[in-house]
Every structure is written in structure tokens, then in C-alpha cells.
Amino acid sequence: MCPYKCDVCHHLKMSSCNDTCPISEFSTKVIILIPFSLAVGVPCIVLNAFILIIFFTKQTLRDNLYHCLVAMLSFSDLLVGLGYLSYAIQNLGYASTGFSKAMCIIKTAFVVSGTLMSLSQTFVIGLQRYLVLFHKNWNNALFKGSRKYTVCIVSWVVILIFSVGLISPQQEYSSDVICRVEYVYNKFYTIFMAFNRFMIILLVTTIIFYCITLRYIMKINKKVLPKQQDANQQTSTNQSTRHAQRDEQQHQVIGKKLGNTMTLVGLLLGCLLVCTAPFFLSFIFPKVPKAFTVISACLCGLNSIINPILYSLKIRALRKIVQDIITCAKIHVQSR
């Protein structure tokens, strides 16, 4: 038997493998999927690691609750990048059956955990934006101070319990273009699928929170101009009316600030829906065509590259830091 997998064997042009490795099996893996995995995995790891380093070294970003929750998305996207890199390593060079099996499990664990964490973190961001407007006491109870880290870490631990703790691969392993989750979660596949359906409900809940918050923000922003005109016309009001107007104006200022942040939340949620919804569908309907599974996996990786770019463009404090780093790098290069 040839110790190399068929696609890698022919890629290395090893004549000793011709009898056991048909040429037809050397297809899309080496030519398309492995370079694509590297092209997605490496930038994904570099970009998200860059965001995390900035986050951990800049106190101003950590002090801002919204910036903190958004930046923590980079951890989940970093796991997705590691999953894609694992897939490329699985199919490069010498690959025994045991090695391929191990890398298949590692890749699936990274990608599934990262994708579910990304969904969970997006829910946390949407929930926090909602609570700021409608339930301030709950917002303080859940996210004040270091509690924001506790909420995120607890949600990540729960996801890891289901995405890593339920791994129970089949004994027999056969190479495939995509290592399917039904192989990795074999004995606990039903429980894993039930958890994924719950996460889809969480995604729908996130969309509902976003729509309610956005609708309310648009509503109070429309009232700003009329209320200001009315305030100018009224020259004499009692003390209670002044307090009511002051509270309403403060609420409108908060609404305006939240409106600016909801743009980024909407972009993150939109990318999550477009890029990862097919990936979840491939979980729920395991008999979908192989081409659909491959395309959905590719889209999932692109989402993890787009996210850190969106942070850098839409978060002013982070954008300034990135611009300063780029400027310093250019000066350093020019001075050499």
C-alpha cells in the first residue's frame, strides 16, 4: 500500500503509488482547496491575532464595553483560521491515516468552535445594545466591569463542551474533500445537532434584538429636531418639565451614539448570515451535495477575514491605532 494519500502522492509524482492511487482521485484538493485553505487561514490568523494584540495592549479599547465585546470576536475568528490551516497541513506532504484522522478532528473542532463562538459573541453584542436602551439595570448587572469577560468566557466554555467534548470519531476513516461532522461526532451526533439548532434560534433572537433596537433608535432620532424646535419656542416651563426635557435629550444623545454602533453590528450580522448560514445548513442537512459543503466551508472562512477589516474601518479608536502603526512602519522602512 502507498503510505501517501492519493492526491498528495500524484502531486509528488511518485510512480510507486500508481497502482493504488488512481489519477482520477487527484482532483480539486491539491489544485484548489489546499491553496485556498492557506490563502484563507494565514490572513485570518494574522489579521485576528493583530486585533487581539492591539486589544490586550490598549487599555482604552478594553475600557469601552462595546469595543471590548466586538474585539473579542477576533478570538473566535482566530480559531476558524487555525482550522483552515489545519486542513492544509492535513493534505500536504506525508500523510498517514492516523495523521489525517487527527488533523481532520482538529480542523473540525477549530472551525465548528470558532463559528459557534462567533455566533454567540454576535448575540452578546446585540443583547448588550438592546439592554442599554431598554433595561439599564440588567446591562449593568451583566456587563459592568469585568463581568463582560465572565459572560463571554462562560458562553465560550459552553460551546467548547458541545463542540469539543462531544467528539467521538468513527473507527474507520476514509479520506474525503471535506471531513464531515457526522464522522467526527459519531456517537453524539444527535446531541451535537440539537445544540446547533439551539444556536440557530440564538441567531434568530439576535436578529430580533437588532431590529427592535434599530427601530427604536430611528424613532427617537426622528424626534430630535421637532423637540429642539419646541424647546426654543417655550420660554417658560415649570421645573418638572425642564427635567423631563433634559432626560429625553440625554436619551436622544445615547440613541444617536448607539445608532453609529448599530451600523457595525448590522454589517457583522449580515456577514454572519451570508457566510455562515450555508455552513449551518450543511450541518442540519448532512446529505447536501459535496459541492455545497465545500462552498459553505469557503464562505465561512471569508467571514473570519472580513470581520477584523470591518472593526478597523468602523471603530474610530481602533482605526487610529492601526493608522499609527502603519505610519510608523512606513517611516521605519523608509529610514533603512
Secondary structure, 3 states (H helix, E strand, C coil): CCCCCHHHHHHCCCHHHCCCCCHHHCCHHHHHHHHHHHHHHHHHHHHHHHHHHHHHHCHHHHHCHHHHHHHCHHHHHHHHHHHHHHHHHHCCCCCCHHHHHHHHHHHHHHHHHHHHHHHHHHHHHHHHHHHHHHCHHHHHHHHCCCHHHHHHHHHHHHHHHHHCCCCCCCCCCCCCCCCCHHHHCHHHHHHHHHHHHHHHHHHHHHHHHHHHHHHHHHHHHHCHHHHHHHHHHCCCCCHHHHHHHHHHHHHHHHHHHHHHHHHHHHHHHHHHHHHHHHHHHHHHCCCCCHHHHHHHHHHHHHHHHHHHHHHHHHCHHHHHHHHHHHHHHHHHHHHC
